[in-house]
Amino acid sequence: MMPTVRQTLTLLIIIAASLLSVAIADETGRATPLDDISVTATRVEKPLDTVPAAVGIVQQEEIQFAQPQLGLDESLTKVPGIFMQNRYNFAQDLRVSIRGFGARSAFGIRGIKVIVDGIPETLPDGQANVDSIDIGSIGNMQVIRGPVSALYGNASGGALLIESEEPPETPFISFRPTFGEDGFQKHQLKFGGTNDRFDYLVNFSDLSYDGYREHSATELSSLNSKFGVDLDGGARFTTILNYTDSPQADDPGGLTEALVDEDPTQAWTRNLSLDSGEKLEQTRLGFVYDRPMGDRGELRVRNYYVSRDLANRLPIGATGHGILLDRFAVGGGAQYTHTAPLSGHANRLTLGLDLDRQEDERKRYLLAGDSLGTKIQDQDEEVESIGLYIQNEYSISERMELTLGGRYDRLDFDVEDNFLSNGDDSGDRSFRKFSPSLGLRFTPRPGLNLYANISRSFESPTAVELRDPDGAGFNQELDPQVATNYEVGVKGRLGSKARYDLALFTMDVSDELVPFEVDDIEFYENAGESRRNGLEVQLVIEPVQHLIATLAYTYSDFEFDEFIDDNGNDFSGKTIPGIPENLLSADFTYTHPNGVYGQFTALYVDEIYANNANTVTNDAYTVADLRLGYSKFIGPWELSPFIGVNNMFDKQYNGNVRINAFGGRYFEPAPDRDVYAGLTLRYDFEG
């Protein structure tokens, strides 16, 4: 019999109480998430509690803590305001939404800026993929919740900033094999260290997974490396090299509710018969140069190159479609920060420039069995962007700080049609946007920070979303969506054992980008206006030494104010699909000085509407996970076996909801209870 929500919460309390009884007997200190934390999410380093915006962070121990490392959502559920689906369909990639931005995405990430080690993973057109991000070497992840186009430009309804772990002073090498049900295997080899001015971190990982559902297997190998050298005058030069090879990522497709009830492990018949899925290979090379400029200035210059080859088989039409994509992206930028008093008060001014270019060669074919058949599309797509931004932080008094910023972005889309037998669908689109922001922080006493901000973001359609339903060129009627966010919040501490963060916001969105499907092909249209009201709360508390409890709650009231689609359907007043009204996570992590550690997490997701009409819902569910491990040091060796149980109560639920899906195939079932185990073996080269 499946446990109820009440039973789940009761068990959570029992486990927490058991951990408490063990922890009370121990008095040895250790670093915790309650220590003072500085973040760089606002492009400058700042104490977390003093940022006049909703910012969350998860650190290395939380990310790599006995996790299977299948998806970024394993640790990001601790942050309110962010909702993630689709961990188990690698052909579609993880779907991440922040305050509703990104919920519409059919694959990859939309509406959210993703930056890894200072290099953008989000393309100029606003599309991002996280399939190349190596979870096993992440040092921290920072999340800005709410519009930040004033800092990051297009597709910045929120931002996810990922930093690789810092190389230790003592060189090391570690090996981490992990095995689990449904054919899950992941092997990781990592080494790094520091030698005089030079430091390095290199991580190899290899994943193979048969999947819970039929036709959901994946294979993925990756290399992530970061090399740094300290130069004269306090300068530093960092090189980032990432390579990803995924020769298999099957797509089982969405199912109707009846098919889910019949057999949640099955694939949609057409996805199976047409061998739907993708293959990809990507290389990302980046350079970051940091240099102090006198006593008051700091300069950062970056440059990057990305090459991505993708082959995708889609269950479209009678025979299916095959897509070949050859992508090259290049970009760079510079940022200067100057800190100097103004009228006797502290002041910090930041100026920046971003230049990015994306070139896609896209070909589409009818499938002929295992091969590509007749070509039906051949076009070159180019996207260029330039962004100029400024931000100033001025301390009005010792207790009050004013932050003012703005950014101008120019985006140019161009498509050249090389397949002229059905007419010339070449075209172009250009967008110009200015995004301002204003923030005020007031600290009435130490440990208590009040803030308010107004910010705006814009999100252009991606090159794929600009596809015209009547041709292969760009849709000239589709416009960017614009969001204006009004937010107040309070954050701070309760003594040394608790940290809290509360944000209340209302947001007006015009020309919201909304997906719809025609014969399994996804297109986009603009809704007139929508409104988003929300509450986000996080509490991190250490009730006794070595036990950290993290509670995160999100309330989302998102509705279409005005929306009549192209077919004349009036959805005004309907809830925006894809986002639960209530989202609650609870995490209890305990680490004993003798090496024993444990973690219990529970996630409650409210029901989700699957279509604009709100006639189809995905049921609410609660999922709980448990992880246990032990770390033993023997001289320079560290031995750390671990075991974990995902979905420990064997709950049947859908891990992804496809919005406005064709044929009523909205649902992608998630795995039932599964167990995995692994071992980390590490050697430190002392002396």
KOLFIRO-868466 format. One line per 5 residues: number of its first residue (from 1); their letters; for each residue x, y, z of C-alpha. Coordinates in Angstrom, 3 decimals. Layout:
NUM) A) X Y Z ~ ...;
% end
This chain:
1) MMPTV) 0.000 0.000 0.000 ~ 1.324 3.438 -0.958 ~ 2.023 5.793 1.966 ~ 0.026 8.999 2.240 ~ 1.577 12.458 2.505;
6) RQTLT) 0.904 12.369 6.259 ~ 2.683 9.019 6.588 ~ 5.606 10.386 4.609 ~ 5.928 13.433 6.845 ~ 5.582 11.277 9.966;
11) LLIII) 8.453 9.070 8.810 ~ 10.482 12.170 8.026 ~ 10.014 13.397 11.593 ~ 10.927 9.986 13.036 ~ 14.143 9.838 11.016;
16) AASLL) 15.005 13.409 11.966 ~ 14.402 12.638 15.639 ~ 16.608 9.551 15.423 ~ 19.397 11.582 13.896 ~ 18.932 14.185 16.608;
21) SVAIA) 19.359 11.623 19.371 ~ 22.660 10.505 17.849 ~ 23.874 14.037 17.193 ~ 23.251 15.295 20.732 ~ 26.086 13.122 22.014;
26) DETGR) 28.614 14.683 19.627 ~ 30.196 18.112 20.070 ~ 32.852 18.254 17.346 ~ 32.544 21.248 15.014 ~ 32.640 21.237 11.215;
31) ATPLD) 31.903 23.598 8.346 ~ 28.209 23.852 7.524 ~ 25.969 25.715 5.039 ~ 25.318 28.126 7.906 ~ 28.810 29.568 7.677;
36) DISVT) 29.243 32.964 6.031 ~ 28.826 32.536 2.266 ~ 29.792 34.900 -0.533 ~ 28.194 34.623 -3.975 ~ 29.021 36.033 -7.406;
41) ATRVE) 25.560 35.619 -8.903 ~ 25.205 39.379 -9.390 ~ 28.504 39.491 -11.363 ~ 30.382 40.780 -8.299 ~ 31.309 39.026 -5.067;
46) KPLDT) 28.925 39.808 -2.235 ~ 27.818 38.195 1.063 ~ 24.725 36.088 0.383 ~ 22.593 37.789 3.036 ~ 23.243 41.285 1.641;
51) VPAAV) 22.219 40.650 -1.983 ~ 18.998 42.653 -2.687 ~ 17.456 39.763 -4.611 ~ 16.404 36.148 -4.150 ~ 19.578 34.071 -4.472;
56) GIVQQ) 20.133 30.463 -3.412 ~ 23.254 28.319 -3.310 ~ 24.145 24.649 -2.941 ~ 27.738 23.649 -2.316 ~ 30.043 20.796 -3.246;
61) EEIQF) 29.246 18.509 -0.329 ~ 25.513 18.825 -1.015 ~ 25.947 18.158 -4.755 ~ 28.306 15.196 -4.537 ~ 26.993 13.742 -1.262;
66) AQPQL) 26.445 10.023 -2.137 ~ 24.308 11.101 -5.099 ~ 23.903 8.955 -8.223 ~ 24.749 12.125 -10.218 ~ 22.090 11.652 -12.883;
71) GLDES) 20.748 15.211 -12.830 ~ 21.286 18.673 -11.366 ~ 17.896 18.448 -9.649 ~ 19.276 15.995 -7.072 ~ 20.547 18.886 -4.964;
76) LTKVP) 18.747 21.932 -6.394 ~ 15.440 20.921 -4.795 ~ 16.759 22.636 -1.650 ~ 16.345 26.003 -3.384 ~ 12.790 27.441 -3.475;
81) GIFMQ) 11.381 28.952 -6.651 ~ 13.010 26.387 -8.929 ~ 11.140 23.377 -10.321 ~ 12.744 20.565 -12.300 ~ 11.432 17.663 -14.347;
86) NRYNF) 12.665 15.067 -16.813 ~ 15.791 13.717 -15.123 ~ 15.322 10.333 -16.788 ~ 14.898 11.290 -20.474 ~ 18.364 12.205 -21.693;
91) AQDLR) 17.159 12.846 -25.242 ~ 15.032 15.746 -23.985 ~ 17.442 16.975 -21.258 ~ 16.542 18.243 -17.803 ~ 13.688 20.769 -17.786;
96) VSIRG) 14.406 23.604 -15.359 ~ 12.004 26.442 -14.550 ~ 12.473 29.430 -12.248 ~ 9.281 31.303 -11.348 ~ 7.700 29.712 -14.410;
101) FGARS) 10.448 30.675 -16.845 ~ 11.526 27.552 -18.704 ~ 8.351 25.564 -18.013 ~ 7.315 25.723 -21.662 ~ 10.476 24.024 -22.913;
106) AFGIR) 9.973 20.780 -24.823 ~ 13.689 20.007 -24.609 ~ 16.688 21.735 -23.104 ~ 16.370 24.886 -21.015 ~ 14.606 28.110 -22.041;
111) GIKVI) 14.269 31.446 -20.307 ~ 17.130 30.845 -17.853 ~ 20.734 31.926 -18.213 ~ 23.153 29.058 -17.522 ~ 26.821 29.919 -16.994;
116) VDGIP) 29.561 27.387 -16.199 ~ 32.917 28.591 -14.874 ~ 32.249 32.056 -16.269 ~ 31.429 30.733 -19.755 ~ 27.792 30.853 -20.980;
121) ETLPD) 26.116 27.531 -21.640 ~ 23.100 29.483 -22.882 ~ 23.345 30.336 -26.566 ~ 22.675 33.850 -27.940 ~ 19.165 32.781 -28.998;
126) GQANV) 18.322 31.769 -25.413 ~ 18.605 27.973 -25.625 ~ 20.698 26.051 -23.097 ~ 21.553 22.412 -22.581 ~ 22.948 20.820 -19.432;
131) DSIDI) 23.837 17.429 -20.923 ~ 27.492 18.490 -21.066 ~ 27.705 19.650 -17.430 ~ 29.788 17.280 -15.323 ~ 28.037 16.875 -11.968;
136) GSIGN) 30.935 14.971 -10.423 ~ 33.219 18.017 -10.402 ~ 30.797 20.817 -9.463 ~ 31.954 22.977 -6.573 ~ 28.789 25.068 -6.152;
141) MQVIR) 25.620 26.159 -7.928 ~ 24.088 29.605 -7.443 ~ 20.514 30.400 -8.467 ~ 19.091 33.883 -9.030 ~ 15.318 33.701 -8.903;
146) GPVSA) 13.582 36.335 -10.967 ~ 14.337 38.529 -13.994 ~ 18.009 39.463 -14.325 ~ 18.276 40.612 -17.944 ~ 19.854 43.804 -16.576;
151) LYGNA) 22.900 41.626 -15.851 ~ 22.722 38.689 -18.240 ~ 20.641 39.746 -21.236 ~ 18.335 37.529 -23.264 ~ 16.582 34.589 -21.586;
156) SGGAL) 17.293 35.753 -18.060 ~ 14.073 35.080 -16.184 ~ 16.507 33.558 -13.730 ~ 20.099 32.432 -13.746 ~ 21.947 29.236 -12.840;
161) LIESE) 25.662 29.757 -12.262 ~ 27.836 26.670 -11.882 ~ 31.438 26.632 -10.680 ~ 33.751 23.637 -10.822 ~ 35.341 22.607 -7.532;
166) EPPET) 38.600 24.284 -6.614 ~ 41.769 22.190 -6.877 ~ 43.173 21.371 -3.424 ~ 46.686 22.289 -2.364 ~ 47.593 18.606 -1.956;
171) PFISF) 47.459 16.671 -5.251 ~ 45.010 13.766 -5.256 ~ 43.469 11.092 -7.433 ~ 40.095 9.424 -6.861 ~ 37.986 6.711 -8.457;
176) RPTFG) 34.210 6.461 -7.986 ~ 32.275 3.502 -9.468 ~ 28.484 3.458 -8.944 ~ 25.994 0.712 -9.843 ~ 22.219 0.610 -9.642;
181) EDGFQ) 19.017 -0.865 -10.965 ~ 17.784 -0.539 -14.568 ~ 21.337 -1.067 -15.787 ~ 22.705 2.079 -14.158 ~ 26.495 2.379 -14.133;
186) KHQLK) 28.595 5.485 -13.686 ~ 32.363 5.515 -13.334 ~ 34.379 8.589 -12.462 ~ 38.116 9.245 -12.379 ~ 39.214 12.597 -10.946;
191) FGGTN) 42.551 14.144 -10.123 ~ 43.850 17.587 -9.310 ~ 46.189 19.639 -7.203 ~ 48.430 22.684 -6.950 ~ 52.054 23.070 -7.943;
196) DRFDY) 53.529 26.475 -7.165 ~ 51.560 28.934 -9.350 ~ 49.773 26.249 -11.361 ~ 46.634 24.357 -10.322 ~ 44.462 21.855 -12.146;
201) LVNFS) 41.366 19.688 -11.874 ~ 40.458 16.956 -14.354 ~ 37.423 14.690 -14.208 ~ 36.484 11.825 -16.519 ~ 33.065 10.194 -16.223;
206) DLSYD) 31.256 7.475 -18.122 ~ 27.524 6.776 -17.783 ~ 25.438 3.927 -19.129 ~ 21.794 3.467 -18.213 ~ 19.173 1.136 -19.673;
211) GYREH) 16.352 3.218 -18.218 ~ 13.149 2.419 -16.397 ~ 11.003 2.670 -19.508 ~ 11.355 0.798 -22.743 ~ 13.543 2.614 -25.260;
216) SATEL) 15.070 5.021 -22.718 ~ 18.702 3.893 -22.656 ~ 21.582 6.325 -22.714 ~ 25.354 6.332 -22.942 ~ 27.349 9.439 -22.102;
221) SSLNS) 31.047 10.071 -21.565 ~ 32.489 13.406 -20.546 ~ 35.709 15.177 -19.689 ~ 35.717 18.330 -17.587 ~ 38.957 20.123 -16.834;
226) KFGVD) 40.051 23.453 -15.412 ~ 43.619 24.736 -15.393 ~ 44.706 27.913 -13.621 ~ 47.940 29.834 -13.389 ~ 48.717 32.794 -11.143;
231) LDGGA) 50.552 35.566 -12.976 ~ 52.551 38.537 -11.815 ~ 50.713 41.484 -10.360 ~ 47.900 39.362 -8.897 ~ 46.534 38.333 -12.320;
236) RFTTI) 45.142 34.882 -13.010 ~ 44.515 32.991 -16.259 ~ 42.090 30.061 -16.326 ~ 41.471 27.572 -19.136 ~ 38.315 25.439 -19.198;
241) LNYTD) 38.011 22.436 -21.491 ~ 34.894 20.277 -21.625 ~ 34.151 17.390 -23.983 ~ 30.941 15.347 -24.136 ~ 30.160 12.307 -26.269;
246) SPQAD) 26.717 10.705 -26.140 ~ 26.331 8.056 -28.862 ~ 22.907 7.040 -27.538 ~ 20.025 8.850 -25.867 ~ 16.725 7.126 -26.629;
251) DPGGL) 13.416 8.988 -26.351 ~ 10.492 6.823 -25.170 ~ 8.027 9.673 -25.766 ~ 4.986 10.788 -23.828 ~ 2.018 8.585 -22.932;
256) TEALV) -1.667 9.172 -22.425 ~ -3.115 8.674 -18.961 ~ -4.647 5.377 -20.062 ~ -1.317 4.079 -21.338 ~ 0.387 5.084 -18.100;
261) DEDPT) -2.203 3.134 -16.119 ~ -1.770 0.164 -18.447 ~ 2.035 0.000 -18.244 ~ 4.171 2.968 -17.160 ~ 7.338 1.305 -18.473;
266) QAWTR) 6.217 1.224 -22.097 ~ 7.349 3.603 -24.819 ~ 5.041 5.323 -27.270 ~ 4.727 2.945 -30.214 ~ 5.929 5.421 -32.864;
271) NLSLD) 8.957 6.426 -30.800 ~ 9.821 2.756 -30.557 ~ 9.222 1.830 -34.201 ~ 11.110 4.887 -35.497 ~ 13.966 4.533 -32.997;
276) SGEKL) 13.447 8.060 -31.696 ~ 16.382 9.637 -29.917 ~ 19.575 11.602 -30.400 ~ 23.341 11.392 -30.656 ~ 25.589 14.299 -29.799;
281) EQTRL) 29.186 15.348 -29.504 ~ 30.225 18.669 -27.990 ~ 33.476 20.443 -27.215 ~ 33.650 23.643 -25.172 ~ 36.849 25.637 -24.725;
286) GFVYD) 36.963 28.776 -22.608 ~ 39.500 31.251 -21.296 ~ 39.087 33.655 -18.371 ~ 41.615 36.349 -17.449 ~ 41.320 38.208 -14.133;
291) RPMGD) 43.519 41.111 -13.153 ~ 43.438 43.753 -10.428 ~ 43.688 47.295 -11.800 ~ 45.437 49.328 -9.140 ~ 44.027 49.315 -5.632;
296) RGELR) 40.399 49.853 -6.614 ~ 39.756 48.168 -9.944 ~ 39.223 44.619 -11.187 ~ 39.157 43.463 -14.808 ~ 37.783 40.194 -16.162;
301) VRNYY) 38.043 39.172 -19.821 ~ 36.570 35.954 -21.200 ~ 36.537 34.111 -24.519 ~ 34.937 30.806 -25.511 ~ 34.307 28.427 -28.412;
306) VSRDL) 31.670 25.700 -28.638 ~ 31.278 23.014 -31.286 ~ 28.212 20.750 -31.164 ~ 27.136 18.012 -33.583 ~ 23.670 16.574 -33.093;
311) ANRLP) 21.726 13.861 -34.906 ~ 18.091 13.516 -33.872 ~ 15.379 11.073 -34.948 ~ 11.858 12.430 -34.364 ~ 8.505 10.558 -34.579;
316) IGATG) 6.964 13.078 -36.988 ~ 4.732 12.203 -39.930 ~ 4.343 8.796 -41.521 ~ 8.041 7.944 -41.760 ~ 9.583 10.159 -39.088;
321) HGILL) 12.079 12.970 -39.465 ~ 15.834 12.989 -39.058 ~ 17.659 16.188 -38.115 ~ 21.361 16.890 -38.489 ~ 22.653 19.956 -36.678;
326) DRFAV) 26.181 21.292 -36.932 ~ 26.620 24.159 -34.464 ~ 29.469 26.534 -33.770 ~ 29.288 29.267 -31.151 ~ 31.893 31.834 -30.237;
331) GGGAQ) 31.861 34.748 -27.886 ~ 33.614 36.864 -25.363 ~ 33.251 39.753 -23.037 ~ 34.910 42.126 -20.647 ~ 33.900 43.462 -17.255;
336) YTHTA) 35.487 46.195 -15.180 ~ 34.622 46.851 -11.537 ~ 35.741 49.988 -9.711 ~ 35.392 50.380 -5.959 ~ 35.868 53.858 -4.500;
341) PLSGH) 34.009 56.128 -2.065 ~ 31.425 58.519 -3.483 ~ 30.464 61.543 -1.363 ~ 32.037 59.807 1.601 ~ 30.061 56.578 1.163;
346) ANRLT) 31.118 53.185 -0.224 ~ 30.411 52.777 -3.929 ~ 31.068 50.025 -6.480 ~ 30.589 50.542 -10.218 ~ 30.529 47.671 -12.736;
351) LGLDL) 30.675 48.056 -16.525 ~ 30.496 45.172 -18.967 ~ 30.261 44.078 -22.586 ~ 29.114 40.688 -23.959 ~ 29.530 39.611 -27.596;
356) DRQED) 28.167 36.252 -28.782 ~ 27.589 34.532 -32.109 ~ 25.844 31.272 -32.983 ~ 25.976 29.481 -36.347 ~ 23.720 26.490 -36.995;
361) ERKRY) 23.664 24.345 -40.124 ~ 20.342 22.519 -39.942 ~ 19.218 19.748 -42.291 ~ 16.005 17.734 -42.058 ~ 15.213 14.457 -43.813;
366) LLAGD) 12.421 11.941 -44.068 ~ 13.553 8.723 -42.428 ~ 14.051 5.623 -44.549 ~ 14.304 2.877 -41.949 ~ 17.627 3.192 -40.146;
371) SLGTK) 18.911 5.673 -42.726 ~ 18.139 9.203 -43.806 ~ 15.931 9.480 -46.868 ~ 14.682 12.471 -48.826 ~ 15.934 15.879 -47.743;
376) IQDQD) 13.098 18.285 -46.874 ~ 14.970 21.153 -45.203 ~ 18.406 22.714 -45.508 ~ 19.071 26.067 -43.901 ~ 21.808 28.063 -42.210;
381) EEVES) 20.813 29.984 -39.095 ~ 22.883 32.752 -37.554 ~ 22.286 34.607 -34.307 ~ 24.400 37.529 -33.158 ~ 24.042 39.391 -29.887;
386) IGLYI) 25.693 42.342 -28.246 ~ 24.986 43.469 -24.691 ~ 26.183 46.509 -22.756 ~ 25.487 46.661 -19.018 ~ 26.144 48.885 -16.038;
391) QNEYS) 25.491 48.349 -12.336 ~ 26.203 50.606 -9.396 ~ 26.027 49.766 -5.679 ~ 25.930 52.827 -3.435 ~ 25.865 52.737 0.371;
396) ISERM) 23.462 55.501 1.356 ~ 24.391 54.804 4.972 ~ 25.948 52.015 6.995 ~ 22.567 50.263 7.016 ~ 21.206 51.017 3.556;
401) ELTLG) 22.474 50.240 0.062 ~ 21.004 51.203 -3.316 ~ 21.700 49.122 -6.429 ~ 20.871 50.519 -9.856 ~ 21.549 48.807 -13.161;
406) GRYDR) 20.572 48.509 -16.779 ~ 21.483 46.659 -19.938 ~ 20.955 47.208 -23.652 ~ 20.777 44.130 -25.902 ~ 20.654 43.790 -29.654;
411) LDFDV) 19.777 40.412 -31.169 ~ 19.913 39.630 -34.891 ~ 18.509 36.377 -36.326 ~ 19.156 35.407 -39.943 ~ 18.176 32.286 -41.871;
416) EDNFL) 19.388 31.379 -45.351 ~ 17.306 28.737 -47.099 ~ 19.431 26.320 -49.146 ~ 16.486 24.084 -50.063 ~ 14.605 26.051 -52.705;
421) SNGDD) 12.408 23.389 -54.311 ~ 9.520 24.450 -52.057 ~ 10.251 28.175 -52.289 ~ 12.706 30.500 -50.609 ~ 12.030 30.743 -46.872;
426) SGDRS) 15.041 32.897 -46.061 ~ 14.392 35.674 -43.602 ~ 15.601 37.626 -40.639 ~ 14.412 39.046 -37.329 ~ 15.945 41.671 -35.075;
431) FRKFS) 15.143 42.545 -31.479 ~ 16.291 45.512 -29.379 ~ 15.649 45.610 -25.635 ~ 16.654 47.683 -22.618 ~ 16.345 45.988 -19.233;
436) PSLGL) 16.571 48.117 -16.060 ~ 16.798 47.042 -12.420 ~ 16.568 48.814 -9.084 ~ 17.273 47.282 -5.681 ~ 17.310 48.579 -2.115;
441) RFTPR) 18.672 46.753 0.925 ~ 18.126 47.867 4.526 ~ 19.846 46.268 7.531 ~ 18.100 47.463 10.718 ~ 20.370 45.256 12.831;
446) PGLNL) 23.101 42.654 12.238 ~ 21.635 39.401 10.955 ~ 18.475 40.988 9.537 ~ 18.282 42.266 5.950 ~ 15.213 43.686 4.248;
451) YANIS) 15.194 44.323 0.516 ~ 13.006 45.403 -2.362 ~ 13.693 45.365 -6.076 ~ 12.146 46.047 -9.444 ~ 13.638 44.252 -12.438;
456) RSFES) 12.788 43.469 -16.018 ~ 13.736 40.641 -18.339 ~ 13.104 39.765 -21.943 ~ 13.161 36.411 -23.648 ~ 13.331 36.072 -27.399;
461) PTAVE) 12.077 32.985 -29.194 ~ 14.978 30.654 -29.945 ~ 15.942 29.911 -33.538 ~ 13.909 26.684 -33.362 ~ 10.914 28.368 -31.720;
466) LRDPD) 10.849 30.996 -34.488 ~ 9.967 28.236 -36.946 ~ 7.016 29.300 -39.058 ~ 4.075 26.843 -39.055 ~ 3.599 27.681 -42.747;
471) GAGFN) 7.210 27.245 -43.864 ~ 10.833 26.615 -42.940 ~ 11.779 30.248 -42.359 ~ 11.174 32.481 -39.352 ~ 7.752 33.346 -37.974;
476) QELDP) 7.442 37.116 -38.464 ~ 4.537 37.347 -35.990 ~ 6.311 35.890 -32.963 ~ 7.742 38.430 -30.505 ~ 9.887 38.210 -27.352;
481) QVATN) 8.131 38.014 -24.017 ~ 8.849 40.748 -21.485 ~ 8.521 40.378 -17.705 ~ 8.522 43.044 -14.996 ~ 9.122 41.754 -11.475;
486) YEVGV) 8.243 43.542 -8.210 ~ 9.751 41.859 -5.175 ~ 10.224 42.337 -1.447 ~ 12.081 40.017 0.851 ~ 13.773 39.416 4.152;
491) KGRLG) 16.824 37.281 4.811 ~ 19.210 36.785 7.652 ~ 20.066 34.675 10.658 ~ 18.609 33.504 13.936 ~ 21.741 33.315 16.030;
496) SKARY) 24.447 31.070 14.606 ~ 22.244 28.023 14.064 ~ 19.657 29.166 11.518 ~ 19.516 31.035 8.223 ~ 16.262 32.139 6.582;
501) DLALF) 15.218 33.654 3.266 ~ 11.725 34.825 2.329 ~ 10.726 36.452 -0.976 ~ 7.318 37.739 -2.054 ~ 6.857 38.827 -5.661;
506) TMDVS) 4.358 39.799 -8.312 ~ 5.224 39.773 -11.980 ~ 3.576 41.077 -15.156 ~ 4.454 39.242 -18.363 ~ 3.453 40.435 -21.822;
511) DELVP) 3.589 38.358 -25.018 ~ 4.218 35.145 -23.035 ~ 5.671 32.465 -25.331 ~ 3.346 29.456 -25.318 ~ 3.928 26.114 -27.106;
516) FEVDD) 1.405 24.120 -29.108 ~ 1.803 20.967 -31.187 ~ 0.654 20.137 -34.704 ~ 1.265 16.537 -35.808 ~ 3.953 16.120 -33.123;
521) IEFYE) 5.774 19.277 -34.276 ~ 6.010 22.026 -31.692 ~ 5.357 25.664 -32.591 ~ 4.985 28.822 -30.498 ~ 2.604 31.734 -30.178;
526) NAGES) 2.322 34.796 -27.959 ~ -0.232 35.042 -25.174 ~ -1.424 38.595 -24.559 ~ -0.651 39.072 -20.864 ~ -0.062 36.897 -17.831;
531) RRNGL) 0.351 37.492 -14.122 ~ 2.543 35.652 -11.662 ~ 2.317 35.985 -7.874 ~ 4.515 33.925 -5.629 ~ 6.051 33.246 -2.250;
536) EVQLV) 9.391 31.529 -1.665 ~ 10.727 30.505 1.739 ~ 13.873 28.682 2.765 ~ 14.999 27.790 6.285 ~ 18.376 26.192 6.996;
541) IEPVQ) 18.793 25.179 10.606 ~ 21.245 23.219 12.718 ~ 19.101 22.103 15.683 ~ 22.078 20.230 17.113 ~ 25.647 19.947 16.005;
546) HLIAT) 26.272 18.082 12.732 ~ 22.595 17.853 11.714 ~ 21.513 20.302 9.008 ~ 17.819 20.583 8.118 ~ 16.834 22.512 4.993;
551) LAYTY) 13.179 23.312 4.320 ~ 12.082 25.040 1.120 ~ 8.542 26.051 0.180 ~ 7.262 27.670 -3.021 ~ 3.786 29.016 -3.712;
556) SDFEF) 2.994 29.889 -7.337 ~ -0.175 31.594 -8.537 ~ 0.432 32.020 -12.269 ~ -2.453 32.864 -14.644 ~ -3.121 34.084 -18.164;
561) DEFID) -4.770 37.512 -17.933 ~ -5.402 37.783 -21.666 ~ -4.855 34.901 -24.062 ~ -6.822 33.958 -27.168 ~ -4.909 31.448 -29.293;
566) DNGND) -4.740 31.221 -33.081 ~ -7.795 28.944 -33.100 ~ -9.927 31.437 -31.189 ~ -9.829 29.575 -27.870 ~ -10.017 31.984 -24.938;
571) FSGKT) -7.753 30.912 -22.051 ~ -7.952 34.167 -20.099 ~ -8.087 33.452 -16.385 ~ -6.613 29.955 -16.806 ~ -3.596 28.773 -14.818;
576) IPGIP) -0.338 28.665 -16.750 ~ 0.433 24.961 -17.270 ~ 3.588 23.175 -16.185 ~ 4.026 24.691 -12.688 ~ 2.703 23.275 -9.383;
581) ENLLS) 0.887 25.708 -7.109 ~ 2.645 24.292 -4.030 ~ 6.140 22.842 -3.890 ~ 7.743 21.686 -0.651 ~ 11.080 20.016 -0.001;
586) ADFTY) 12.666 18.865 3.239 ~ 16.237 17.682 3.597 ~ 17.959 16.285 6.695 ~ 21.694 15.712 6.428 ~ 23.800 14.343 9.269;
591) THPNG) 27.556 13.786 9.298 ~ 29.253 12.223 12.317 ~ 32.968 12.858 12.959 ~ 33.557 9.094 12.985 ~ 32.776 9.057 9.249;
596) VYGQF) 29.138 7.910 9.207 ~ 26.787 10.137 7.244 ~ 23.167 10.025 6.154 ~ 20.639 12.080 4.243 ~ 16.873 11.883 3.989;
601) TALYV) 14.976 14.067 1.514 ~ 11.306 14.409 0.694 ~ 9.727 16.403 -2.122 ~ 6.049 17.240 -2.412 ~ 4.802 18.430 -5.821;
606) DEIYA) 1.256 19.734 -6.165 ~ -0.904 18.853 -9.159 ~ 0.145 20.373 -12.484 ~ -2.043 21.450 -15.380 ~ -0.845 19.900 -18.629;
611) NNANT) -2.655 22.144 -21.111 ~ -3.767 25.741 -21.546 ~ -7.430 24.853 -21.028 ~ -6.642 23.307 -17.609 ~ -8.668 20.224 -18.529;
616) VTNDA) -5.804 17.766 -17.963 ~ -3.887 17.509 -14.701 ~ -0.924 15.586 -13.411 ~ -1.658 14.288 -9.904 ~ 0.213 15.586 -6.864;
621) YTVAD) 2.902 13.307 -5.478 ~ 5.487 12.962 -2.714 ~ 8.837 11.302 -3.364 ~ 11.408 10.470 -0.685 ~ 15.061 9.410 -1.015;
626) LRLGY) 17.545 8.033 1.494 ~ 21.347 7.961 1.298 ~ 23.840 6.416 3.724 ~ 27.610 6.252 3.680 ~ 30.810 5.901 5.633;
631) SKFIG) 34.183 7.571 5.163 ~ 37.362 5.939 6.503 ~ 40.904 7.350 6.361 ~ 43.870 4.992 6.244 ~ 47.026 7.064 5.941;
636) PWELS) 46.840 8.920 2.593 ~ 43.885 6.771 1.496 ~ 40.210 7.620 1.919 ~ 37.625 4.855 1.482 ~ 33.970 5.939 1.205;
641) PFIGV) 31.314 3.317 0.408 ~ 27.722 4.550 0.049 ~ 24.242 3.290 -0.750 ~ 21.075 5.093 -1.752 ~ 17.385 4.452 -2.334;
646) NNMFD) 15.456 6.696 -4.714 ~ 11.656 6.791 -4.464 ~ 11.916 4.694 -1.310 ~ 8.121 4.402 -0.891 ~ 7.742 3.085 -4.464;
651) KQYNG) 5.442 5.918 -5.531 ~ 4.111 5.848 -9.096 ~ 4.361 9.349 -10.514 ~ 5.219 11.180 -13.718 ~ 8.701 12.642 -13.895;
656) NVRIN) 7.774 14.965 -16.744 ~ 4.654 16.616 -18.135 ~ 4.683 17.644 -21.802 ~ 2.725 20.878 -22.152 ~ -0.127 20.915 -24.715;
661) AFGGR) 1.123 17.597 -26.096 ~ -0.309 16.287 -29.364 ~ -2.602 13.266 -29.053 ~ -2.973 13.628 -25.291 ~ 0.481 12.138 -24.692;
666) YFEPA) 1.338 14.424 -21.798 ~ 3.034 12.083 -19.355 ~ 6.467 10.521 -18.922 ~ 6.444 8.118 -15.953 ~ 9.386 8.166 -13.537;
671) PDRDV) 11.067 5.024 -12.143 ~ 9.680 3.136 -9.175 ~ 11.859 2.369 -6.155 ~ 15.472 1.820 -7.173 ~ 18.642 1.139 -5.217;
676) YAGLT) 22.179 2.094 -6.111 ~ 25.535 1.723 -4.397 ~ 29.030 2.977 -4.957 ~ 32.470 3.570 -3.596 ~ 34.862 6.513 -3.632;
681) LRYDF) 38.527 5.634 -3.324 ~ 40.869 8.630 -2.960 ~ 44.617 8.951 -2.535 ~ 46.369 12.174 -1.451 ~ 49.983 12.620 -2.572;
686) EG) 51.341 14.074 0.652 ~ 54.782 15.609 0.764;
% end
